[in-house]
Amino acid sequence: MAYESVNPFDGKSVKTFVELTNEQLEVKIARAASCYETWKKMSYAQRAVIVAKAAELMHDNVDKFAKHATVEMGKLINEARGEVDFSANILAYYAKNSERFLAPVKLHPTHGEAHMESSPIGVIFGVEPWNFPYYQLARVAGPHLMAGNTLLVKHAGCVPQCAIEFEKLWKDAGAPDGLYTNLLISHEQSDKVIDDPRIKGVALTGSVAAGRSISARAGTNLKVSSMELGGSDAFIVLEDADLEKTIPWAVWGRMYNAGQTCCASKRFIVVEEIADQFLAKFKTALEALKPGDPMDETTTHGPLSTESALVDLLKQVDAAVAKGAKVALGGKRIDRAGSFMEATILTDVKPDNPAFRDEFFGPVAMFFRVKDEAAAIALANDSDFGLGGSVFTKDVARGRRVASQVETGMMFINNIDWSDAELPFGGIKDSGYGRELGNMGIQEFVNKKLVRIHDMAAPLV
């Protein structure tokens, strides 16, 4: 695969990078394995010095990191700054809390005493996507480095400068050689890394297709894995929702990061009583977005990450319309330089339309009318995905009831605020398995060892 920075705002190539040779890859794997032998023996406090320093450096250099993301994948500059800050917060969170999270847990057997202790397992291989080029890295680096593992990471081909900058961060923070390694490698080389016996775990954030391929290969090698895949999150609006608060969340939920978010709101499920009013206000709010240079802080509608992403999304919309969907808003490329697409709303998407089960990774919303709360829950659950979702209602108890019945890894009541290091992130069904962030995130790649003490005679044979 090619590693190339292409600015999606104007389509101009910024810089290209050469993939590693097999010999160079072997050196990097060997260094990561060697580093693990010393890193695993360091105390949490010693590890925390480096991880906390990396967090501090990110906080001190927000603009430098953010501009790389904006140039490489078109993220609005204010959103990019927010991502950098959040990534730094994740690193600081694990520097502070990891020892507590992995402390021995006392058990209470009938006789004697016992406890569970946690220990690192080795070199972890991460395969990460372009849509959050720092956040995706921070949420594997923070927990798994603090747990005592070392990391090899293959980042997406369109954000090589972000990947290189994040690797440099660790060197600047004083990390030993081999602690965190960026790999500019091909898909074939990636398979070889998974097969390598020195690699003990695999973490992927990506598409369903990538998840099936990589999890199968990890499974064949009997290696533990975590998979954070796609989503088609439901945004449920009940008839008692406060639309003045709900509409801004609808716009943010669909358009944040140009709609290129796994847990973005993608299916807007609105109770009939309020459906027309919601749709009219939603359209008006989307039409008010201002496309432009993502480096300009007044821009509210940025480009998609690449030209191919735009072309693929347009084909998806055309296929949906060919099968009966109606375009209530947008549906086309914006007539300007760069990879821009109109904010789009599709209606009348029936179950036999491929769009009904697809994930639209961009500014395309599907709008559904339903009779009542029960119908909203049923439609929300009629999905191959199960990452996140939200429900909007003035009755919080009702919101809790709906949230408990929707089959996802995450549900939000009157918000879609998942950006907190304390909150575990992940899904079920085709959205994958495992959790990142929070206490659960650090547990994915550690050995949970039972130790029992019991002074007793052996049973008679």
VMD Tcl script that draws the C-alpha trace (Angstrom):
set ca {
  {0.00 0.00 0.00}
  {1.12 3.57 -0.58}
  {1.83 5.96 2.27}
  {1.05 9.42 0.96}
  {-0.19 12.69 2.43}
  {-2.76 14.22 0.07}
  {-4.59 17.33 1.27}
  {-8.31 16.58 0.67}
  {-9.08 20.32 0.68}
  {-7.31 20.85 -2.64}
  {-6.27 17.37 -3.78}
  {-2.57 18.22 -3.76}
  {0.05 15.67 -2.77}
  {2.06 16.85 0.22}
  {4.58 14.05 0.75}
  {5.08 10.36 0.03}
  {6.82 7.74 2.14}
  {8.56 4.46 1.33}
  {7.44 1.21 2.94}
  {9.83 -0.73 5.13}
  {11.79 -3.58 3.64}
  {11.36 -7.00 5.25}
  {14.83 -6.62 6.73}
  {13.96 -3.26 8.29}
  {10.72 -4.71 9.66}
  {12.60 -7.56 11.31}
  {14.88 -5.08 13.07}
  {11.89 -3.19 14.45}
  {10.13 -6.33 15.68}
  {13.33 -7.51 17.36}
  {13.75 -4.14 19.09}
  {10.18 -4.20 20.38}
  {10.66 -7.73 21.72}
  {13.96 -6.77 23.37}
  {12.46 -3.62 24.90}
  {9.63 -5.67 26.40}
  {12.09 -7.72 28.43}
  {13.18 -4.63 30.36}
  {9.96 -2.55 30.18}
  {7.87 -5.28 31.81}
  {10.16 -5.21 34.85}
  {9.78 -1.48 35.42}
  {7.44 -0.22 38.09}
  {4.19 1.56 37.25}
  {5.75 4.75 38.58}
  {8.72 4.41 36.23}
  {6.47 3.76 33.23}
  {4.23 6.66 34.23}
  {7.11 9.13 34.00}
  {7.36 8.51 30.25}
  {3.63 8.21 29.54}
  {2.85 11.37 31.52}
  {5.64 13.20 29.69}
  {4.13 12.19 26.35}
  {0.79 13.60 27.53}
  {2.45 16.84 28.58}
  {4.20 17.20 25.21}
  {0.92 16.70 23.35}
  {-0.77 19.36 25.46}
  {2.15 21.74 24.86}
  {2.14 21.22 21.08}
  {-1.55 21.04 20.21}
  {-1.33 23.14 17.05}
  {1.61 21.22 15.62}
  {-0.17 17.89 15.96}
  {-3.54 19.28 14.88}
  {-2.28 20.81 11.65}
  {-0.94 17.45 10.48}
  {-4.41 15.92 10.92}
  {-6.13 18.78 9.11}
  {-3.73 18.65 6.16}
  {-3.73 14.87 5.86}
  {-7.41 13.95 6.36}
  {-9.29 17.25 6.31}
  {-10.42 17.41 9.94}
  {-11.67 20.88 10.90}
  {-8.82 22.57 12.78}
  {-10.83 23.11 15.97}
  {-11.91 19.46 15.93}
  {-8.28 18.45 15.37}
  {-7.17 20.51 18.36}
  {-9.86 18.86 20.44}
  {-8.67 15.42 19.34}
  {-5.08 16.20 20.33}
  {-6.15 17.43 23.76}
  {-8.32 14.36 24.32}
  {-5.48 12.08 23.24}
  {-3.17 13.75 25.74}
  {-5.83 13.37 28.44}
  {-6.02 9.63 27.72}
  {-2.26 9.23 28.19}
  {-2.35 11.24 31.42}
  {-5.34 9.21 32.66}
  {-3.51 5.90 32.29}
  {-0.27 7.28 33.73}
  {-2.28 8.16 36.84}
  {-4.64 5.18 37.17}
  {-3.01 2.06 35.71}
  {-1.43 0.78 38.91}
  {-4.83 0.97 40.62}
  {-6.57 -0.73 37.69}
  {-4.11 -3.64 37.66}
  {-3.64 -4.04 41.40}
  {-4.01 -7.59 42.75}
  {-7.61 -8.56 43.50}
  {-8.16 -10.56 46.67}
  {-10.40 -13.62 46.33}
  {-12.23 -15.50 49.05}
  {-11.99 -19.28 48.54}
  {-13.54 -21.67 51.04}
  {-10.09 -22.56 52.37}
  {-6.78 -20.73 52.34}
  {-6.27 -17.47 50.54}
  {-6.01 -16.42 46.89}
  {-5.69 -13.45 44.63}
  {-5.64 -12.52 40.95}
  {-2.66 -10.60 39.64}
  {-2.17 -8.90 36.29}
  {0.97 -8.99 34.17}
  {1.85 -7.90 30.63}
  {1.95 -10.44 27.81}
  {4.47 -9.01 25.33}
  {4.53 -7.14 22.04}
  {1.11 -5.93 20.86}
  {0.40 -5.16 17.19}
  {-2.08 -2.37 16.49}
  {-3.74 -1.66 13.15}
  {-5.35 1.77 13.27}
  {-7.49 3.96 10.96}
  {-7.17 7.50 9.67}
  {-10.37 9.12 11.00}
  {-8.90 10.00 14.41}
  {-5.19 9.79 13.67}
  {-4.05 10.50 17.27}
  {-6.98 9.40 19.41}
  {-6.93 5.92 17.89}
  {-3.24 5.64 18.76}
  {-3.51 7.13 22.25}
  {-6.23 4.75 23.33}
  {-4.01 1.73 22.62}
  {-0.73 3.32 23.68}
  {-1.88 4.70 27.04}
  {-3.24 1.49 28.57}
  {-1.08 -1.14 26.93}
  {2.25 0.60 27.50}
  {1.33 1.32 31.11}
  {0.40 -2.37 31.51}
  {4.00 -3.24 30.59}
  {3.56 -4.29 26.96}
  {5.34 -2.76 23.98}
  {3.62 -1.64 20.78}
  {4.07 -1.98 17.04}
  {1.52 0.04 15.08}
  {0.53 0.04 11.42}
  {-1.37 3.28 10.80}
  {-3.52 4.14 7.77}
  {-1.79 4.96 4.49}
  {-3.26 8.46 4.16}
  {-1.99 9.81 7.52}
  {1.72 8.90 7.56}
  {2.84 12.24 8.99}
  {0.47 11.89 11.94}
  {1.82 8.39 12.52}
  {5.44 9.53 12.37}
  {4.73 12.51 14.65}
  {3.13 10.24 17.26}
  {6.12 7.89 17.22}
  {8.46 10.88 17.63}
  {6.37 11.96 20.63}
  {7.48 8.86 22.52}
  {11.13 9.38 21.67}
  {10.87 12.98 22.84}
  {9.25 11.75 26.06}
  {12.28 9.58 26.79}
  {10.88 6.18 25.78}
  {13.41 3.37 25.33}
  {14.05 2.21 21.77}
  {11.35 -0.27 20.78}
  {8.67 0.85 23.23}
  {6.41 2.38 20.57}
  {7.16 1.72 16.90}
  {5.39 3.03 13.82}
  {5.42 0.59 10.88}
  {5.09 1.80 7.29}
  {4.29 -1.66 5.94}
  {2.11 -3.40 3.35}
  {-0.92 -5.57 4.06}
  {1.19 -8.64 3.27}
  {3.82 -7.57 5.79}
  {1.04 -6.90 8.30}
  {-0.04 -10.53 7.99}
  {3.53 -11.62 8.66}
  {3.62 -9.49 11.81}
  {0.46 -11.18 13.11}
  {2.01 -14.59 12.35}
  {5.27 -13.75 14.14}
  {5.54 -15.67 17.43}
  {7.00 -12.60 19.17}
  {3.66 -10.81 18.73}
  {1.25 -11.75 21.54}
  {-1.86 -9.67 20.81}
  {-3.59 -7.76 18.01}
  {-5.74 -4.62 18.30}
  {-7.70 -3.33 15.31}
  {-9.93 -0.35 14.73}
  {-11.32 -0.50 11.22}
  {-13.92 -1.89 8.87}
  {-15.93 -5.08 9.28}
  {-14.01 -6.63 6.38}
  {-10.68 -5.80 8.03}
  {-11.98 -7.15 11.33}
  {-12.96 -10.47 9.82}
  {-9.59 -10.84 8.11}
  {-7.36 -9.77 11.00}
  {-9.32 -11.49 13.77}
  {-9.27 -14.73 11.75}
  {-5.52 -14.52 11.33}
  {-5.01 -13.72 15.00}
  {-7.30 -16.62 15.92}
  {-5.40 -19.02 13.71}
  {-2.29 -18.03 15.66}
  {-4.17 -18.34 19.00}
  {-3.52 -14.70 19.80}
  {-5.84 -12.53 21.84}
  {-7.41 -9.65 19.89}
  {-9.71 -6.68 20.26}
  {-11.85 -5.43 17.36}
  {-13.48 -2.00 17.20}
  {-15.30 -2.00 13.88}
  {-18.06 -0.04 12.19}
  {-21.42 1.16 13.35}
  {-24.80 2.40 12.20}
  {-25.91 4.09 15.39}
  {-29.54 4.91 16.01}
  {-30.52 8.44 17.06}
  {-33.94 7.91 18.64}
  {-36.21 10.93 19.07}
  {-39.30 10.35 21.22}
  {-42.36 12.57 20.95}
  {-41.54 14.44 24.18}
  {-38.00 15.41 23.11}
  {-36.90 19.05 23.39}
  {-36.04 19.78 19.76}
  {-34.12 22.95 20.62}
  {-31.60 20.72 22.40}
  {-32.01 17.68 20.15}
  {-31.36 19.25 16.74}
  {-27.87 20.54 17.58}
  {-26.96 17.04 18.79}
  {-28.39 15.59 15.55}
  {-26.19 17.88 13.48}
  {-23.12 17.20 15.62}
  {-23.85 13.48 15.74}
  {-23.96 13.20 11.97}
  {-21.50 15.89 10.86}
  {-18.69 15.79 13.45}
  {-15.48 14.79 11.67}
  {-17.41 15.17 8.37}
  {-19.49 12.18 9.47}
  {-16.46 9.89 9.43}
  {-16.90 8.41 12.89}
  {-17.68 4.79 13.79}
  {-20.10 5.86 16.51}
  {-21.65 8.73 14.58}
  {-25.44 9.03 14.48}
  {-26.43 7.42 11.18}
  {-30.06 6.28 11.53}
  {-32.45 8.98 12.76}
  {-35.48 7.19 14.16}
  {-38.23 9.65 15.03}
  {-41.68 9.00 16.49}
  {-44.36 10.01 13.96}
  {-45.93 12.66 16.17}
  {-42.80 14.83 15.94}
  {-41.24 13.52 12.71}
  {-42.17 16.33 10.30}
  {-41.05 19.00 12.72}
  {-37.74 17.22 13.40}
  {-37.01 16.68 9.70}
  {-37.70 20.32 8.79}
  {-35.46 21.64 11.56}
  {-32.74 19.08 10.80}
  {-32.67 20.08 7.12}
  {-32.49 23.77 7.97}
  {-29.60 23.20 10.38}
  {-27.63 21.09 7.89}
  {-28.17 23.64 5.12}
  {-26.61 26.31 7.35}
  {-23.24 24.52 7.46}
  {-20.43 26.35 5.69}
  {-18.04 24.33 3.51}
  {-14.53 25.65 3.19}
  {-10.89 25.40 4.18}
  {-10.65 23.17 7.28}
  {-7.77 25.35 8.48}
  {-10.23 28.26 8.70}
  {-11.88 28.29 12.13}
  {-15.14 29.61 10.64}
  {-15.55 26.55 8.37}
  {-18.23 24.16 9.63}
  {-18.28 21.62 6.78}
  {-14.97 20.02 5.86}
  {-13.94 17.62 3.10}
  {-13.94 13.86 3.28}
  {-10.58 12.25 4.03}
  {-9.76 11.20 0.47}
  {-11.14 11.43 -3.04}
  {-11.79 7.69 -3.04}
  {-13.86 8.01 0.15}
  {-16.01 10.62 -1.57}
  {-16.47 8.56 -4.72}
  {-17.43 5.47 -2.73}
  {-19.97 7.41 -0.66}
  {-21.59 8.91 -3.75}
  {-21.92 5.42 -5.22}
  {-23.61 4.23 -2.01}
  {-26.14 7.05 -2.20}
  {-26.83 6.35 -5.88}
  {-27.33 2.66 -5.13}
  {-29.75 3.50 -2.30}
  {-31.78 5.78 -4.57}
  {-31.85 3.14 -7.30}
  {-33.50 0.81 -4.79}
  {-36.20 3.29 -3.79}
  {-34.70 5.68 -1.26}
  {-35.54 9.36 -1.66}
  {-33.11 12.24 -1.25}
  {-34.60 14.84 1.09}
  {-31.41 16.90 1.10}
  {-28.08 16.92 -0.74}
  {-26.87 13.70 -2.29}
  {-24.18 15.20 -4.53}
  {-20.64 16.39 -4.61}
  {-20.16 20.04 -3.72}
  {-19.07 21.98 -6.82}
  {-15.70 23.19 -5.63}
  {-12.12 21.97 -5.38}
  {-11.47 19.20 -2.89}
  {-13.32 16.09 -1.75}
  {-16.49 17.75 -0.45}
  {-19.95 16.15 -0.29}
  {-23.24 17.84 0.48}
  {-24.87 17.08 3.80}
  {-27.42 14.45 2.79}
  {-30.66 13.02 4.17}
  {-32.16 9.83 2.75}
  {-35.78 8.88 3.48}
  {-37.96 5.89 2.56}
  {-35.13 3.41 3.05}
  {-36.88 0.04 3.13}
  {-35.49 -3.20 4.61}
  {-34.81 -4.61 1.12}
  {-32.62 -1.62 0.24}
  {-28.90 -2.37 0.74}
  {-28.61 1.02 2.44}
  {-30.82 -0.27 5.27}
  {-27.90 -2.36 6.57}
  {-24.99 -0.34 5.21}
  {-22.76 2.03 7.11}
  {-22.47 5.47 5.50}
  {-19.05 6.75 6.53}
  {-19.63 10.41 5.76}
  {-22.29 13.15 5.87}
  {-25.27 10.94 4.95}
  {-28.18 10.53 7.37}
  {-31.02 8.02 7.02}
  {-34.36 9.23 8.38}
  {-37.07 6.83 9.61}
  {-40.57 7.48 10.96}
  {-41.93 5.08 13.55}
  {-45.25 4.74 15.37}
  {-44.03 4.73 18.96}
  {-41.30 3.94 21.43}
  {-41.56 0.18 20.95}
  {-41.23 0.55 17.17}
  {-38.22 2.82 17.64}
  {-36.46 0.21 19.78}
  {-37.29 -2.56 17.31}
  {-35.89 -0.58 14.38}
  {-32.79 0.42 16.32}
  {-32.12 -3.27 17.01}
  {-32.74 -4.30 13.40}
  {-29.11 -3.78 12.48}
  {-26.03 -5.90 11.94}
  {-24.10 -3.34 13.97}
  {-24.16 -2.63 17.70}
  {-21.66 0.06 18.56}
  {-23.52 3.01 20.08}
  {-26.79 4.89 20.01}
  {-28.73 7.68 21.66}
  {-32.25 8.53 22.79}
  {-33.75 11.97 23.28}
  {-36.63 12.51 25.69}
  {-37.55 14.88 28.54}
  {-38.28 11.84 30.73}
  {-34.92 10.52 31.90}
  {-36.51 7.37 33.37}
  {-38.01 6.67 29.97}
  {-34.61 7.28 28.40}
  {-33.04 4.75 30.73}
  {-35.70 2.21 29.79}
  {-35.06 2.67 26.08}
  {-31.28 2.64 26.54}
  {-31.47 -0.69 28.36}
  {-33.39 -2.28 25.48}
  {-31.21 -1.15 22.58}
  {-28.62 -3.80 21.68}
  {-25.35 -1.86 21.57}
  {-22.12 -1.43 23.47}
  {-22.93 2.19 24.36}
  {-26.09 4.28 24.77}
  {-26.43 7.99 25.49}
  {-29.46 9.79 26.90}
  {-29.93 13.37 25.66}
  {-26.30 13.55 24.48}
  {-23.67 11.73 22.40}
  {-20.68 12.57 24.56}
  {-18.43 9.51 24.44}
  {-15.17 11.48 24.72}
  {-14.05 10.71 28.26}
  {-11.05 8.54 29.12}
  {-13.04 6.98 31.98}
  {-15.75 5.62 29.64}
  {-15.20 2.18 28.04}
  {-15.65 2.27 24.25}
  {-16.72 -0.68 22.10}
  {-19.61 -2.65 20.68}
  {-21.24 -5.97 19.87}
  {-22.40 -7.83 16.74}
  {-20.55 -6.64 13.60}
  {-19.20 -3.69 15.58}
  {-16.63 -6.03 17.10}
  {-15.59 -7.09 20.59}
  {-13.41 -5.91 23.43}
  {-13.31 -2.48 25.04}
  {-10.95 0.46 24.92}
  {-10.57 3.23 27.53}
  {-11.58 3.16 31.17}
  {-10.62 0.34 33.52}
  {-11.82 -2.22 30.96}
  {-9.46 -0.92 28.26}
  {-6.29 -1.85 30.13}
  {-7.51 -5.39 30.81}
  {-7.49 -6.52 27.15}
  {-3.82 -7.54 26.89}
  {-2.77 -8.66 30.35}
  {-2.44 -12.11 31.87}
  {-4.88 -12.66 34.71}
  {-3.02 -15.07 36.97}
  {-4.58 -16.91 39.89}
  {-2.31 -17.36 42.91}
  {-3.61 -19.55 45.74}
  {-2.04 -20.30 49.13}
  {-3.42 -23.27 51.08}
  {-1.44 -25.35 53.56}
  {-3.15 -28.72 53.14}
  {-2.28 -32.33 52.58}
  {-2.62 -33.71 49.08}
  {-5.76 -35.81 48.51}
  {-5.23 -39.53 48.63}
  {-4.89 -41.26 45.26}
}
mol new
graphics top color blue
foreach p $ca { graphics top sphere $p radius 0.5 }
foreach p [lrange $ca 0 end-1] q [lrange $ca 1 end] { graphics top cylinder $p $q radius 0.2 }
display resetview
